């Protein structure tokens, strides 16, 4: 029976799986057999580690997206306030921005959906 605490190879496998690395690449990098990785994937501690790592990665991606969105909006606002730019160009920029964001889910909604999908996949054993 495997101990509750994960060893370094298991932790590395968990991180590599969470980043989306192919199983064959993980096997080569860690120099383990497919049966070993398959056995680890059945271990509850490994499953928990994988889920937490996937959530951290998703949270990091979402935070980066939020930051980029804020910076982009700041640039658009600065451009629209630029008095040397004519009103037609400002209107075109504003309309283009509105058309790009219309009907889009916000970043939080996307994150919640991804976590929900992740939970569904983990619950039913899909990858």
C-alpha positions in Angstrom: 0.0 0.0 0.0 1.3 3.4 -0.9 2.0 5.9 1.8 -0.2 9.0 2.2 2.6 11.4 1.4 3.6 11.7 -2.2 7.3 11.3 -3.1 9.2 13.8 -5.3 8.6 11.8 -8.6 4.8 11.7 -7.8 4.7 15.4 -7.2 6.6 16.1 -10.4 4.2 13.8 -12.3 1.3 15.6 -10.8 2.7 19.0 -11.9 3.5 17.8 -15.4 0.1 16.2 -15.9 -1.6 19.4 -14.7 0.4 21.5 -17.2 -0.9 19.2 -20.0 2.3 17.3 -20.8 1.8 14.1 -22.7 1.9 10.9 -20.7 4.7 9.5 -22.9 6.8 12.6 -22.2 6.2 12.3 -18.5 7.2 8.7 -18.5 10.5 9.5 -20.4 11.3 12.5 -18.2 10.7 10.7 -14.9 12.0 7.4 -16.2 9.0 5.5 -14.9 6.9 2.7 -16.4 3.3 3.3 -17.7 2.0 0.9 -15.0 3.6 3.1 -12.3 1.9 6.2 -13.5 -1.4 4.4 -13.9 -1.1 3.2 -10.3 -0.3 6.7 -9.1 -3.4 8.0 -10.9 -5.5 5.7 -8.7 -4.0 7.1 -5.5 -6.3 9.5 -3.7 -3.5 11.8 -2.6 -2.2 11.9 -6.2 -5.7 12.7 -7.5 -6.1 15.5 -4.9 -2.6 16.9 -5.7 -3.5 16.9 -9.5 -6.8 18.6 -8.9 -5.3 21.3 -6.7 -2.4 21.9 -9.2 -4.9 22.2 -12.1 -6.9 24.7 -10.1 -3.8 26.7 -9.3 -2.8 26.8 -13.0 -6.3 27.9 -14.0 -6.3 30.6 -11.3 -2.9 31.8 -12.6 -4.2 31.9 -16.2 -7.3 33.8 -15.2 -5.3 36.3 -13.2 -3.1 36.9 -16.2 -6.1 37.3 -18.4 -7.6 39.8 -16.0 -4.4 41.8 -15.9 -4.1 41.9 -19.7 -7.8 43.0 -19.9 -7.3 45.8 -17.4 -4.2 47.0 -19.2 -6.0 46.8 -22.6 -8.9 48.8 -21.2 -6.6 51.4 -19.8 -4.9 51.8 -23.2 -8.3 52.2 -24.9 -9.4 54.8 -22.3 -6.2 56.7 -22.8 -6.6 56.6 -26.5 -10.2 57.8 -26.4 -9.1 60.7 -24.1 -6.3 61.7 -26.5 -7.2 65.1 -27.8 -5.0 64.8 -30.9 -7.0 61.9 -32.2 -10.0 62.9 -34.3 -13.5 61.8 -33.2 -14.0 59.4 -36.1 -10.9 57.4 -35.1 -12.1 57.4 -31.5 -15.5 56.2 -32.6 -14.0 53.4 -34.7 -11.9 52.3 -31.7 -14.9 52.3 -29.4 -17.1 50.5 -31.8 -14.4 47.9 -32.5 -14.0 47.3 -28.7 -17.7 47.0 -28.1 -18.1 44.5 -31.0 -15.3 42.4 -29.6 -16.7 42.1 -26.1 -20.4 41.8 -27.0 -21.7 38.5 -26.0 -18.5 37.3 -24.4 -18.5 35.7 -21.0 -16.5 37.5 -18.4 -13.3 36.1 -17.1 -14.9 34.9 -13.8 -17.6 33.0 -15.7 -15.0 31.3 -17.8 -13.0 30.4 -14.7 -16.1 29.0 -13.0 -17.0 26.9 -16.1 -13.4 25.5 -16.4 -13.4 24.5 -12.7 -16.9 23.0 -13.1 -15.7 21.1 -16.2 -12.6 20.0 -14.3 -14.7 18.7 -11.4 -16.9 16.8 -13.8 -14.0 15.3 -15.6 -12.3 14.2 -12.4 -15.6 12.8 -10.9 -16.3 10.7 -13.9 -12.6 9.7 -14.6 -12.2 11.6 -17.9 -9.0 13.4 -18.8 
